[in-house]
């Protein structure tokens, strides 16, 4: 733990590009739960000295929720990074990247000294697929995009459970959309691309021509289509923070599901977790969290980092923390900048709003540094015109950012148009199912067509993209592990006051980049603050100072707490100083009085 972690991080990043390899060297693919299990077990069997696999729970369909621990000796005493994949089951790419990270660490432990030192001083916990039942829909027929597990749920609250799901009406094995010709509808074909449907805008003189539904029939005859599919609860909507009561996919109550509960219990069972990373559309690395004034309770200045107020102060405080804490914002901005530098990403999809999301819970209630990255979105294949660039330059010179006149309303279908351009440019087979006529029992007198985007095509890249994406994400995760708080004892001094009286001084230093606790963690009071203890022998007596001292959070990059003791001790006797916190590691030094 005494090695300079900043230097290690630099060496490590330089080495990553050389040693990233695939376990199979075969064609890339997405893996079922059984295939993923086999791959992980095979990896673990080759590296039992530093890795173990455990099941932390079983789903309703009896699939294991796997957790992998990677670390050197005394792994539980080292600070740790928790990595999770599949927070949103329709983004199975996150699970694949989590397995790739396991593979990267294990395969390179014996090949690269920097990686070996990192694993020996840092523990990695990886839960590659947090919602196995929901993710398995990616491999089942008919194929439809699902984020819910298999809990029977009355989604439409009509007293009947799972009675109106999807049907494959055109027999192509996948569930898309259906459009019904009807002048009472509110949809029209998009003028730029007739494959896309857009809502008619009466202000522009547009009249609706279609009704739009997901593919299926009205099983319960309530004039709603596919409103109560089989399942379920969404893992990423079932956490306590900002929980969406009575919303679709949120579950009957907070932490109602085995998947959610297993992850939470695992997190609390490992207090050495200093930071959490998840592959999720609740992205705060391309869209860094920023403080929103007036939304958070702030601790009194006399007690930094602690949520204790006078009655008047308490009355004036917001009751719900909904914005990153002021003191944490700069750290999120820095880590985000490093992510963008390592991945080379310049623009990103907008971050999804979290309601009961895992990433938010990990920061606001679990109290850890929490980072999330959306590993892939549909790339923009359209080149910006010279005219647009010239207009932007002209506006800048004129000191304006927008042209004069009324602001043009953004096209709500812009993302779909972009996706179609990408599909066409890359000749992606069946990326979009062309609209085809069918006979529909619910609409015998209407023209009905089935078509639309193939499920998962907009949330997961082609399989051959997994390897290059994982290389960049692995580099970032290694860098992030090198930024965790790291406690050490520095500037140790012993001064003889009298023949048997000694003054002992020491600095407790955080040599990592991140503070030992985030400001949110200090407020939540779940992560324990650093503790310094002094072990005396029976013939010694402490004259001033404390044998055990709980410190306030220590800032990173050399932040320190100065310790002073006055000890009555015979010459030649020794004391031991131990500084530790679960999230910052543990270090001891023994001093002999001369």
C-alpha positions in Angstrom: 0.0 0.0 0.0 3.0 2.3 0.2 3.8 2.3 -3.5 2.9 5.5 -5.3 -0.4 4.8 -6.9 -0.3 7.7 -9.3 2.9 6.3 -10.8 1.4 2.9 -11.0 -1.7 4.2 -12.8 0.5 5.8 -15.5 2.5 2.7 -16.0 -0.6 0.6 -16.0 -2.4 2.5 -18.7 0.7 2.3 -20.9 0.7 -1.4 -20.5 -2.9 -2.1 -21.1 -2.9 -1.9 -24.9 -0.3 -4.7 -25.0 -1.9 -7.3 -22.8 -5.7 -7.2 -23.5 -6.6 -10.6 -25.0 -9.7 -12.7 -25.4 -10.1 -15.9 -23.5 -11.3 -17.7 -26.6 -9.7 -15.7 -29.5 -12.8 -16.8 -31.4 -15.6 -14.9 -33.0 -17.2 -12.4 -30.5 -20.7 -13.0 -29.4 -23.2 -12.3 -26.7 -23.4 -15.0 -24.0 -26.3 -16.7 -22.3 -26.2 -17.1 -18.6 -25.1 -20.7 -18.9 -22.3 -19.7 -21.3 -21.2 -16.8 -19.2 -21.1 -19.1 -16.1 -18.9 -21.6 -18.0 -16.5 -18.9 -19.1 -16.1 -17.4 -15.6 -15.7 -20.8 -14.0 -13.0 -21.7 -16.5 -11.2 -18.4 -15.8 -11.4 -18.8 -12.0 -10.1 -22.4 -12.2 -6.9 -21.1 -13.7 -6.4 -18.4 -11.1 -7.6 -19.8 -7.8 -4.7 -18.1 -5.9 -6.2 -14.6 -6.6 -9.9 -15.2 -7.5 -13.0 -16.9 -6.3 -16.6 -17.2 -7.5 -19.6 -17.3 -5.3 -23.4 -17.2 -5.8 -24.9 -14.3 -3.8 -28.5 -15.2 -4.7 -30.9 -17.1 -6.9 -33.5 -15.7 -9.2 -37.1 -16.8 -9.5 -36.0 -19.0 -12.4 -33.2 -20.4 -10.2 -30.3 -18.8 -12.0 -27.3 -17.8 -9.9 -26.3 -14.2 -9.4 -22.6 -14.5 -9.6 -20.0 -12.4 -7.8 -16.3 -12.6 -8.5 -13.6 -11.5 -6.0 -10.1 -10.8 -7.3 -7.3 -9.8 -5.0 -4.1 -10.8 -3.3 -3.6 -11.9 0.3 -5.9 -10.4 2.9 -8.2 -9.1 0.2 -10.9 -8.1 2.7 -8.4 -5.6 4.3 -7.7 -3.8 1.0 -9.8 -1.0 -0.4 -12.0 -2.3 -3.2 -13.8 -1.4 -6.4 -17.2 -2.9 -7.1 -18.1 -3.3 -10.8 -21.5 -4.3 -12.0 -22.9 -5.2 -15.4 -26.4 -5.5 -16.7 -28.1 -2.9 -14.5 -30.5 -2.5 -17.4 -31.2 -6.0 -18.8 -31.7 -4.7 -22.3 -28.1 -3.4 -22.3 -26.4 -6.8 -22.2 -23.2 -5.2 -23.5 -22.6 -4.2 -19.8 -22.5 -7.9 -18.8 -20.1 -8.7 -21.6 -17.7 -5.9 -20.6 -17.8 -7.0 -17.0 -16.7 -10.5 -17.9 -14.0 -8.9 -20.2 -12.7 -7.0 -17.2 -12.5 -10.2 -15.1 -10.7 -11.8 -18.0 -8.3 -8.9 -18.3 -7.3 -8.8 -14.7 -6.8 -12.6 -14.3 -5.0 -13.2 -17.6 -2.6 -10.3 -17.0 -1.7 -10.9 -13.3 1.3 -13.0 -14.2 2.2 -10.9 -17.3 2.4 -7.4 -16.1 4.0 -6.1 -12.9 1.8 -3.0 -12.7 -1.4 -5.1 -12.9 0.0 -7.6 -10.3 0.8 -4.7 -7.9 -2.6 -3.3 -8.4 -4.3 -6.6 -7.7 -2.1 -7.2 -4.7 -3.1 -3.9 -3.1 -6.7 -3.5 -4.4 -9.6 -5.8 -4.2 -12.0 -6.1 -7.2 -15.6 -7.3 -6.8 -17.4 -7.9 -10.1 -21.1 -8.9 -10.4 -21.3 -9.3 -14.2 -25.0 -9.9 -14.6 -27.2 -8.5 -11.8 -30.5 -9.5 -13.3 -30.0 -12.9 -15.1 -33.7 -13.7 -15.8 -34.4 -10.4 -17.4 -31.2 -10.6 -19.5 -32.0 -14.1 -20.7 -34.8 -12.6 -22.9 -32.0 -11.5 -25.3 -31.6 -15.2 -26.3 -35.3 -16.3 -26.3 -38.0 -16.5 -28.9 -40.0 -14.6 -29.8 -37.4 -11.9 -29.3 -38.6 -8.8 -27.5 -36.7 -6.1 -25.6 -37.2 -6.7 -21.8 -35.8 -5.1 -18.7 -38.1 -6.9 -16.2 -37.5 -10.1 -14.3 -40.1 -12.9 -14.2 -42.1 -11.9 -11.1 -45.8 -12.2 -11.9 -47.1 -8.6 -11.9 -50.5 -7.0 -12.5 -49.1 -4.1 -14.7 -52.5 -2.7 -15.6 -54.0 -3.2 -12.2 -57.1 -5.0 -13.4 -56.9 -7.9 -10.9 -55.5 -10.3 -13.4 -51.8 -11.1 -13.8 -49.7 -11.3 -17.0 -52.8 -11.7 -19.2 -51.9 -9.5 -22.1 -48.4 -10.0 -23.6 -47.0 -9.8 -27.1 -47.7 -12.0 -30.1 -45.5 -12.6 -33.2 -48.1 -11.7 -35.8 -45.9 -11.8 -38.9 -44.0 -15.0 -37.9 -40.5 -13.5 -38.1 -39.6 -14.6 -34.5 -39.3 -11.0 -33.1 -41.7 -8.5 -31.6 -41.6 -5.0 -33.2 -44.5 -2.5 -33.7 -47.7 -2.4 -35.6 -49.4 0.6 -37.2 -53.1 0.7 -37.9 -54.5 3.0 -40.6 -57.1 5.1 -38.8 -57.9 8.8 -39.2 -58.6 8.9 -35.5 -55.0 8.2 -34.7 -52.3 10.7 -33.8 -49.4 9.3 -35.9 -48.1 10.0 -39.4 -45.2 8.7 -41.4 -42.1 10.9 -41.1 -41.5 13.1 -44.2 -37.8 12.4 -44.1 -38.0 8.6 -43.9 -41.3 6.7 -44.3 -40.1 3.9 -42.1 -40.4 6.1 -39.1 -43.6 7.2 -37.4 -44.0 10.6 -35.8 -46.8 12.3 -33.9 -48.8 14.7 -36.0 -48.4 18.4 -35.1 -51.7 20.2 -35.6 -49.9 23.5 -35.4 -48.2 22.6 -38.7 -51.5 21.4 -40.3 -50.6 17.7 -39.8 -53.5 15.3 -39.3 -53.1 11.9 -37.8 -53.4 8.9 -40.0 -52.4 5.9 -37.9 -52.6 4.4 -34.5 -49.4 2.8 -33.2 -49.0 -0.2 -30.9 -46.5 -2.9 -30.0 -47.0 -6.1 -31.9 -49.8 -8.3 -30.5 -53.5 -8.7 -29.9 -55.9 -7.5 -27.2 -56.0 -10.7 -25.1 -58.2 -9.4 -22.3 -60.5 -7.3 -24.6 -60.0 -4.1 -22.7 -59.1 -2.1 -25.9 -55.4 -1.9 -24.7 -52.7 -3.9 -26.4 -49.9 -5.7 -24.6 -50.2 -3.7 -21.4 -49.6 -6.6 -19.1 -46.7 -8.7 -20.4 -45.3 -11.6 -18.3 -43.2 -10.1 -15.5 -41.9 -8.1 -13.8 -39.6 -5.8 -12.0 -36.8 -3.8 -13.4 -33.6 -4.1 -11.3 -32.6 -0.5 -12.0 -36.0 0.8 -10.7 -36.1 -1.2 -7.4 -33.6 0.7 -5.3 -34.7 3.0 -2.5 -33.2 6.4 -3.7 -35.8 8.4 -5.6 -38.0 5.3 -5.8 -40.9 5.6 -8.2 -43.9 4.4 -6.2 -46.6 2.7 -8.3 -44.6 3.1 -11.5 -44.2 0.4 -14.1 -41.3 -1.9 -13.3 -40.6 -0.5 -9.8 -42.0 -3.5 -8.0 -44.4 -3.8 -5.1 -42.0 -2.0 -2.8 -38.3 -1.0 -2.5 -35.8 -3.8 -2.7 -38.6 -6.3 -3.3 -36.5 -8.5 -5.6 -33.9 -11.2 -4.9 -31.6 -9.6 -7.5 -31.8 -6.2 -5.8 -31.5 -7.5 -2.3 -28.6 -9.8 -3.1 -26.6 -6.9 -4.5 -27.3 -4.6 -1.6 -26.5 -7.3 1.0 -23.2 -8.0 -0.9 -22.3 -4.4 -0.8 -23.0 -3.9 2.9 -21.1 -7.2 3.6 -18.0 -5.7 2.1 -17.3 -2.4 3.8 -14.0 -2.1 2.1 -15.8 -1.0 -1.1 -14.6 2.5 -1.7 -16.1 3.1 -5.2 -18.8 1.5 -7.3 -18.9 1.4 -11.1 -21.8 0.3 -13.2 -22.5 0.0 -16.9 -25.7 2.0 -17.2 -27.5 4.6 -19.1 -27.5 6.7 -15.9 -24.2 7.9 -17.2 -22.2 10.4 -15.1 -18.9 10.1 -16.9 -19.8 11.6 -20.2 -22.5 13.6 -18.4 -20.8 14.5 -15.1 -23.0 15.1 -12.1 -23.2 18.8 -11.2 -24.5 20.4 -8.0 -27.9 22.1 -8.1 -28.0 25.0 -5.6 -30.7 24.7 -2.9 -31.4 21.0 -3.3 -29.2 19.5 -0.6 -29.1 19.9 3.2 -25.7 21.3 4.1 -23.8 20.4 7.3 -23.0 23.3 9.8 -19.5 24.7 9.3 -18.6 23.8 12.9 -19.1 20.1 12.2 -17.8 19.4 8.6 -19.2 16.4 6.9 -21.8 15.6 9.6 -25.5 15.9 9.4 -26.3 17.6 12.7 -28.2 20.8 12.9 -29.8 23.2 15.4 -33.6 23.2 15.4 -33.7 26.3 13.3 -31.1 25.0 10.8 -33.0 21.6 10.6 -36.2 23.4 9.8 -34.7 25.2 6.9 -33.0 22.2 5.3 -34.3 20.3 2.3 -35.6 16.9 3.3 -34.3 15.0 0.2 -30.8 15.0 -1.1 -31.2 15.1 -4.9 -27.9 16.7 -6.1 -24.3 15.8 -5.9 -22.7 17.4 -2.8 -20.7 20.6 -3.4 -17.4 19.1 -2.1 -17.8 16.0 -4.4 -18.5 17.8 -7.6 -14.9 18.5 -8.6 -13.9 14.9 -8.1 -16.7 13.7 -10.4 -15.6 16.2 -13.0 -12.0 15.1 -12.8 -12.8 11.4 -13.1 -15.2 12.1 -16.0 -12.4 14.0 -17.8 -10.1 11.0 -17.3 -12.8 8.7 -18.7 -13.2 10.9 -21.8 -9.5 11.1 -22.3 -8.9 7.4 -22.1 -11.9 6.3 -24.2 -11.5 9.2 -26.7 -15.2 9.8 -26.6 -16.3 13.4 -27.4 -20.1 13.3 -27.5 -22.5 11.0 -25.8 -26.2 10.1 -25.5 -28.0 12.1 -22.9 -28.0 10.4 -19.4 -31.2 8.7 -18.5 -33.0 10.0 -15.4 -32.8 7.6 -12.5 -35.8 6.5 -10.4 -34.8 3.8 -8.0 -31.5 3.4 -9.9 -28.5 1.4 -8.6 -25.9 4.1 -9.5 -27.9 6.8 -7.5 -28.4 4.5 -4.6 -24.7 3.7 -4.4 -23.9 7.4 -3.9 -26.8 8.8 -2.1 -27.6 6.0 0.4 -24.7 3.5 0.3 -22.4 6.6 0.5 -19.7 5.5 -1.9 -18.1 7.2 -4.8 -20.4 6.0 -7.7 -19.6 6.1 -11.3 -21.6 4.9 -14.3 -20.9 4.7 -18.0 -23.1 4.0 -21.0 -20.7 1.9 -23.0 -22.4 2.2 -26.3 -25.0 4.2 -28.2 -25.9 4.5 -31.9 -23.1 6.6 -33.5 -23.8 9.6 -35.6 -22.8 8.8 -39.2 -23.9 12.2 -40.6 -21.1 14.6 -41.4 -21.7 18.2 -40.4 -22.0 20.5 -43.4 -19.5 23.3 -44.1 -22.5 25.7 -44.1 -23.3 24.7 -40.5 -19.7 25.1 -39.4 -19.5 28.5 -41.1 -22.7 29.6 -39.4 -21.4 28.5 -36.0 -18.2 30.4 -36.6 -20.1 33.5 -37.7 -22.3 33.4 -34.7 -19.3 33.1 -32.4 -17.6 36.1 -33.9 -20.9 38.1 -33.4 -21.0 37.0 -29.8 -24.1 34.9 -30.3 -24.7 31.2 -29.8 -28.1 31.0 -31.6 -29.5 32.6 -34.8 -32.0 35.3 -34.4 -35.7 34.5 -34.7 -37.9 31.8 -33.1 -36.1 28.7 -32.0 -36.7 25.7 -34.2 -38.4 22.9 -32.2 -36.2 19.8 -32.1 -37.3 16.8 -34.2 -38.5 14.2 -31.7 -37.6 11.5 -34.2 -34.0 12.6 -34.7 -32.5 9.7 -32.8 -34.5 7.2 -34.9 -33.4 8.9 -38.1 -29.8 8.7 -36.9 -30.2 5.1 -36.1 -31.6 4.3 -39.6 -28.6 6.0 -41.2 -26.3 4.0 -39.1 -28.1 0.7 -40.0 -28.1 1.6 -43.7 -24.5 2.7 -43.7 -23.3 -0.5 -42.1 -25.6 -2.9 -43.9 -26.9 -4.3 -40.7 -29.1 -7.2 -41.5 -32.6 -7.0 -40.0 -31.7 -3.9 -38.1 -35.1 -2.5 -39.2 -38.0 -4.8 -40.1 -39.8 -3.2 -43.1 -43.5 -2.6 -42.7 -45.5 -5.5 -44.0 -49.3 -6.0 -44.2 -51.0 -8.5 -42.0 -54.6 -9.5 -41.1 -55.4 -8.5 -37.5 -58.4 -10.0 -35.6 -58.8 -6.8 -33.6 -58.9 -4.6 -36.7 -60.7 -6.5 -39.4 -61.7 -3.4 -41.4 -58.3 -1.5 -41.1 -55.1 -1.7 -42.9 -52.5 -3.1 -40.4 -48.7 -3.3 -40.9 -46.0 -4.8 -38.7 -42.4 -3.4 -38.6 -39.9 -1.3 -36.8 -36.5 -1.5 -35.2 -35.2 -5.0 -34.2 -35.2 -5.5 -30.4 -31.9 -4.6 -28.8 -30.4 -3.1 -32.0 -30.4 0.4 -30.4 -29.0 -0.6 -27.0 -26.2 -3.0 -27.9 -23.4 -2.8 -30.5 -22.6 -5.5 -33.1 -20.7 -8.4 -31.3 -17.4 -7.5 -33.1 -17.4 -4.2 -31.2 -17.2 -5.8 -27.8 -13.4 -6.3 -27.9 -12.4 -2.7 -28.8 -14.9 -1.2 -26.4 -13.7 -3.5 -23.5 -10.1 -2.4 -24.1 -11.0 1.2 -23.4 -13.2 0.4 -20.5 -10.6 -1.8 -18.9 -8.1 1.0 -19.2 -10.4 3.3 -17.4 -11.3 0.8 -14.6 -7.7 0.2 -13.9 -7.1 3.9 -13.7 -10.1 4.3 -11.4 -8.7 1.6 -9.1 -5.5 3.6 -8.9 -7.4 6.6 -7.7 -9.0 5.0 -4.6 -8.2 6.5 -1.2 -5.0 4.9 0.2 -3.9 5.5 3.8 -0.3 5.7 5.0 1.7 6.9 8.0 4.3 9.6 7.2 6.7 12.0 9.0 7.0 9.8 12.1 9.0 11.6 14.8 10.0 10.6 18.3 11.3 13.3 20.7 12.6 12.6 24.2 11.1 15.0 26.7 12.6 13.4 29.8 14.3 10.1 30.6 11.0 8.2 30.3 8.7 10.7 28.6 8.5 10.8 24.8 6.5 12.9 22.4 5.4 10.9 19.3 4.2 12.6 16.2 2.9 11.2 12.9 0.9 12.3 9.8 -1.9 10.1 8.6 -1.8 10.7 4.9 -4.2 9.8 2.1 -1.9 9.2 -0.9 -4.8 8.3 -3.2 -6.7 10.8 -5.3 -10.2 10.4 -3.9 -10.9 11.5 -0.3 -11.3 8.7 2.2 -15.1 9.4 2.3 -17.2 11.4 -0.1 -19.1 14.3 1.4 -22.2 12.3 0.7 -20.7 9.3 2.5 -19.9 11.5 5.5 -23.5 12.7 5.6 -24.9 9.2 5.1 -22.5 7.9 7.8 -22.3 4.4 6.3 -18.7 4.3 5.3 -16.5 4.4 8.4 -14.1 7.2 8.9 -10.3 6.5 9.3 -9.3 5.3 12.7 -5.9 5.6 14.3 -5.0 3.3 17.3 -1.9 3.2 19.5 -1.0 -0.2 21.0 0.8 0.2 24.4 2.6 -2.4 26.5 1.6 -2.8 30.2 4.7 -0.8 31.3 3.7 2.2 29.3 1.3 5.0 30.0 -0.4 7.5 27.7 -0.1 11.0 29.2 -1.8 12.9 26.4 -3.6 12.0 23.2 -6.0 9.1 22.7 -5.3 5.4 22.3 -8.0 5.3 19.6 -8.9 8.3 17.5 -11.7 8.5 14.8 -10.6 11.1 12.2 -12.7 13.2 10.0 -12.6 12.2 6.3 -9.1 12.8 4.8 -8.8 14.6 1.5 -7.0 12.9 -1.3 -3.7 13.8 -3.0 -1.7 14.1 0.2 -4.4 15.3 2.6 -3.4 14.5 6.1 -4.3 14.5 9.8 -1.6 15.3 12.3 -1.4 13.1 15.4 0.4 13.8 18.7 0.9 11.7 21.8 2.8 12.0 25.0 3.9 8.6 26.4 5.6 7.5 29.6 7.7 4.5 28.6 10.9 2.8 29.6 13.8 3.0 27.1 13.9 0.2 24.7 10.1 -0.4 24.8 8.0 -0.2 21.6 4.5 1.1 20.5 2.6 0.3 17.4 0.6 2.8 15.4 -2.2 1.5 13.2 -4.1 3.6 10.7 -7.0 2.1 8.8 -10.4 2.4 7.4 -12.3 -0.2 5.3 -12.3 2.1 2.2 -8.7 3.3 2.5 -6.7 0.2 3.6 -4.7 -0.6 6.7 -1.1 0.2 7.6 1.0 -0.2 10.8 4.4 1.0 12.1 6.2 0.0 15.2 8.5 2.6 17.0 11.1 1.8 19.7 11.9 4.4 22.2 15.7 5.0 22.5 
